[in-house]
Amino acid sequence: MDFDDFLSLIANRADVGWDRAQALTDATLRTLAERISGGEAKDLAAQLPTELQPGLSGAEETAEVFPVDEFIRRVAERAGLEEDAALNGARVVMVTVREAVTSGEWDDVLAQLPKHYSDLLGPATA
């Protein structure tokens, strides 16, 4: 999946414009990079379009531990959204990432997230 296709899916699924889709994607990937190990963030980045890789680069090797509500708070702050919109937007981004990478890579990402992250990883509502 190339960058334009990826962002078009985000924009359509979240019912937002291109700029908001890019902000949501960047915010979600940056926050995900904080929550998973640096090695895993690098592996994930390698399977995404080049334009999305900076959001996953520079992650610390040791993942930060924070609950899903903090994940959404960070996405909301970074994307300039209310938390409800950030939750839906982050879901859209995560679903699209899942579709863009191999199932093995997605399983590796999931292995680093606790079960209470299932709300974030479930189907998008938009």
N, C-alpha and C positions, 0 to 999 in steps of 0.2 A: 504494500500500500504506500503510495507516495504522499508527500506532505499535503498537497492540495486536496486529495481524496480524504485524507484523515481529518483535516479541518472542516471540510464540507460535511462530513458525517457528524462531527461535533455540532456544527452550526444547525444542521437540520434536526438532529435528535434533541438538542437543548432548546430549539426554537430561538436562537440568538443570531446576531450578525457575526461576520467574519472576525472582527476585532475582539468581540466578547468571547468567541470560541477560542481564539488564540490565548487570551488572558486566562480563561478557565483551564486550558490545556497546560499552559506554563505553570500556573499555580498548583495544579494537581500533581504534575510530574515533579516539581520542586519539593512538594510536601512528601510525596512518595519516596523520593530520594533520601529524605531525612529519616524516614521510618524503616527503610530496608538497608541492608549492608551496602557499603560502597562497591564491593565486588558484584553484588546482585544488580545494583543500579547500573553499573557498567555493562553487564550482560544484557539487561533489558534495553538499554540505549542502543546497543549494537543491532537490535532487531527493529528499531524504529527509524523513521525518516531522519536524515541528517539534521534537518532544521529543528527537530525535537530533542536531540541529544544533549544540548547544553543544559536543559532543565534537570537532567539526571547526572550530569558530570559534577565533579567536585564533592561528591557525597563522602562523608566520613566513613571509614571502614566499619566502625561500630555503629549500629543503628540506634537512633533515639527510641525510647519506649514512651509512647503516649497513646491515649485512647482515641477512638474514632471521633468523638466530639471535638477533641483538640485538632485532629486532622482537618475536620470541616471548618473549624474556626480559622485555621491558618489559610486554607483555600479561600475562604470568604474575605479575609483581610487582604490577601495578595491579589485577588481578582476584583476587589471592590464591590462585593455582593453581600446581601443578607444571607444568613446561614442556611435558610431553606433553599434558596436558589443555588447556593454553593454545594449543598448536598446533592441536589439533582444534577448539577453540572459535573461534579466530581464522579458521580455514578456513570454519566454519559462518557466521560473520558476513560474511566476504568473499563467499561464495556468495550469501547473502541480499541483500547490498548490490547485487551484480551483477544480481540479479533485480528489484530495486526501482528501478533507474535505467535510463535509455536506453542502448542499446548504444554510442552515440557518447560519452556521458559515461564509461561503463566503459572504453572504448578510451583516452580521455584519461588516466584514472587509470593504466591499464596502461603507457602510454607513459612514465610517470615512475618505473616500477619496473623494476629489472634482471631479466634472465631467471632468475637464481637464486631469485627470489621465486615461481617456479612451484609449489613445494611448498605455499606458503601459499594460492595462488590455485586450486589443484586441487580436485577434489571432496571434500566433507567425508566423513569416515569414519563419522560417527554417523547 
